[in-house]
Structures are given as structure tokens and as C-alpha cells.
């Protein structure tokens, strides 16, 4: 399931991010690539332990904690602190698969990468190319979102960032370990949660709401790891 989440960051927050990111040192993104990905990765990143990366990452995580669609779609148990990358003209990140386990730098915590997220930090008209191309059961889906919008997708999918042909692409990216590790089950739970919310909004006293809510939570108990 690919999930487009609108307005994770406000326009003011995006502007602040852009200002902060314009003043930091960018390093070769291959420093964090695996032994296969390093062959196809051509971009720039901020060091994981950079104070600006930590500060902006905390802002993203705080916004996601308040985002009902993200919480429903991801059912997060752990989140790797957001990282930041930049693709300039001619740069991209070829077809690859994310590693299954990601350590959190400076801690003993390890995260199973069930889901990946990309948060776009500049407008699509500011650059050409740079689409996130995700290969799933429906074929290749190309994603290029408005600044402040986020795409959530299974980290089990082969994906790539297509080469930028004009301008600069700025983004944040990170991984999520979900309470429910299987994408098909998360998709069903997301659909059920949406149905409950719609029914509650239209018929707040409907007796089926409690039954459906009980089913939802009991399925999480059945399928969940936490």
C-alpha cells in the first residue's frame, strides 16, 4: 500500500527546513549505503548525528504523532530518526531494496524496516526528474509530491529515485517498524479504521461502531508484535 499523506509540514515549517538545510555541510550519500546499494547511490546527505538533522527530525516525528492518517496507516512501534538527502542535476539512486534491519545511531536499538517514508521538501516544479519509483503489485508507481507531503510505502518493494535532470530535489527519508509487520494486514486494518471513522462521523450512535472497533483492536492483538 502506497499512502499519500498531505501537509505533514506546514508551508512555514518547510521554509524553515529549507533555510536550515541551506547552511549545513552535505556529504556523499554512499557513506550509509549497503554493499549493493553503494553501486547505484549517487546523492548527498547530512550526517546522521548532525544537530540540524536531529532538530528537524524531531519536528517531523512530532508532526507525525499528531497525524491520524500516518498513525492508522503505519501503526508504528519504532521509527528511525529522519535523515535528509539532496539530489542535484545528474544525481539519482538506482533500483535497490532497503536493508531489513536498521540500527539507530548512538543507541542499542535496532528497527525492523517494515515501511519506508519520503517527505518532500521542495515543490515539484523546482526540479525535473527525481521521481520516487516504487515497484509493487500494481507495477511501477512514480511519486513526486508537494513540499510538506509524505509518501509511505512497504520497504519490501524495490524502488529508486530517478535521476534529477534539472534543479535540486530535497527530501527527508526514514523507516518504520510497524506493530503489524505484514503489508496486506496493515492495508485491511487501515481500510477498517477508515470505515469506522466514516460511520462514526455520519451515524455516531450506530450500534455497529462498537462491534467494528472491537474487531479492529482484536485483529491488532492477533496480528501485532508489540
N, C-alpha and C positions, 0 to 999 in steps of 0.2 A: 504494500500500500504506500503510494506517494501522497503525502499530505501537505498542502499549501496553507501555511498559517500567515495571515495578513497582520501587518502592523505590530510585530513583536517589539520593535523600537519605534518611537515617535520620530518625526522629522527633526525635532530639536536634538534628540539623542544621536541620530545618525550624523548630524552636523558636528556634534561634539566628538563622536568617534573619529570622523574624518580629520578633524583638527589634531586630535591626539596622535593618530596614526601617521600624519604627515611629518611628525617630529622624531619618530623613532628610527632606530637602525634596523634595516631588513637584512636577513642572512639567507644563504642558499637553502631552499626548502628541502633539498635532498638529505639534509642532516637528520631528519626524522623519518626518512623513508626506509622500508624494509629492503631486503636484498634483491627482490624482484622489482619492486616499485621504483627503486632508485634509477632504474634504466629508463623509465618513462616520465619521471617527475622533473619538471622544469618550471620552477616558480620561486617565490621569495616568501619568507615567513618571519614573524617576530619570535624571538626565543621564548620558550615556554615559561621561563621564570622571570621574564621581563616585568617590571612593576606595572607598566601600562597594560600589558596583556592580562595581568591579574585583575586590575581595576575594571577594565572594560568587560572582562569575562564575568566578573561578579555582577555587573549591571545586567548582562544578558540572562544570567541564571535567575536573578531576582524577577526579571520580567516574565520569564517562563513559569516561575512558580505561581504567578497570577494569571496565567493564560490557560483557560479551561480547555481549549481545543488541544493544546500541546499535552496537558496532563492526561486527557482522555485518550489521545492517540498513542502516546508513548508509554503511559503507566510506568514512569521512571522509578528505578530503585537507586541507581548511581549515575552520575554524569561526569564525564571527563571535562575538566575546566576548558572553556573555549580557547581555541587557537585562532590565529589570524594569518591570512595569506594574501599575496598580491601577484597577479599575473599581468605583465606588461606585454607590449606587442611582440608576437612571436613565441610567447610562453604558453604552456598548457600542461596538462597532466594526463598522460595516456591511459589506456584501459588497464585497470588494476582492481584488486579486491582488498578490502581493508583487513588488517590482522584481527584475529578473533578475540585477543586479549590485549588490553591497553593499560599500562601502569599509569598511575597519577604521579607525576614527578615530585620527588621530595617526600613521598609517603609510601607506606607498605601496601596501599590499596591498589587492587587490580580490578579492572572493569571489563566485563564481557560485552563486546560491541554488537549488540543486537540491532541497534538503529544508528544511522548517521544523520547529521543535520548540517545544512549550509544556510547561513544567514547572510543575505546580500546587503552590501554596504554602499553601493552606488547605483544610480539609475541605469537601466538597460541601454538607454540611448547614449550613455557616456562612453560606451565601448562596443566594438563589433566582435563577434565570436564569443568565446568564453562560456558557452552553454554547458551546464552540468548535464551529461548524457547518462542516464541510468537504464541499464538493461534488465527488464523484468519480464513477467509472464505476458505482458501486453506488447512486447517489443521494446524498442529504444524510445525512451521519453526524454525529451530535451527541455531543460528548465532554465529560465532566465527571468528572475523576479524583480519587482520593485525594491528600492532601498528600504530596509527595515522589515522585509518579508523573509520568511524562513521556509525551507522545504525539508521535510522529514521523510526518510526512506530506509528500507531494510539494508543494513550494512552487508548482508549476504549477497547483494547484487554487484555484478561487475559494473563499473562506472568510470567516467573520465571527465575532465574539464577540457573542452575543445579549445584549440589554440586561439588566443586573442589576436585579431588582425588589425585592430585599431584601438588606441586608448589603454586604459588600465582597469582591471577588474579587482575590486576589493571585497573580501568576504571573511566571515568567521566560520569555523567548522569545528565539530566536536561529535562525540559518540555517547550513546546512552545504553546502559544495561536496564532492560525492562523487567518488571515483575513477571511478565508473561513473555517468554522468550520466542515463541512461535508467531511469525507474522500473520498467518491465517487466523489464529485465535485472537490476536490483537485486533485484526480487522473486524471480526464478528463482535467483539466487545465494544469497539468504537461505534459500530452501527447500532447496537443495542442501547448504548448510552445516549446516542443522538435521538433514538426513538423515545426513550424515557423522557428526555428533556422536552421534546416536541409535545408529547402527550401531556406533560405537566403544565406546559405553558397554555395549552388550549383547554384542557379539562383537569384543573388542579385537584379536584375531588374524585377523580375516576378511581374505582377500586382496583383496577389492574396495575396502577402505578406501583403499589407496594409489592405486588406479585412479581412484576418485571424487575424491580430494584433488588428484590431478594434473589432472583435468578442471576442477575448481573454479579452481585457480590459472591454468590456461591460458586459461580464459574471461575471467578478470580481465585477463590480459595482452592478450587480443584486444579486449576492450571498454574497458579502462581508459585514462584520460587521463594518469595520472601515470607 
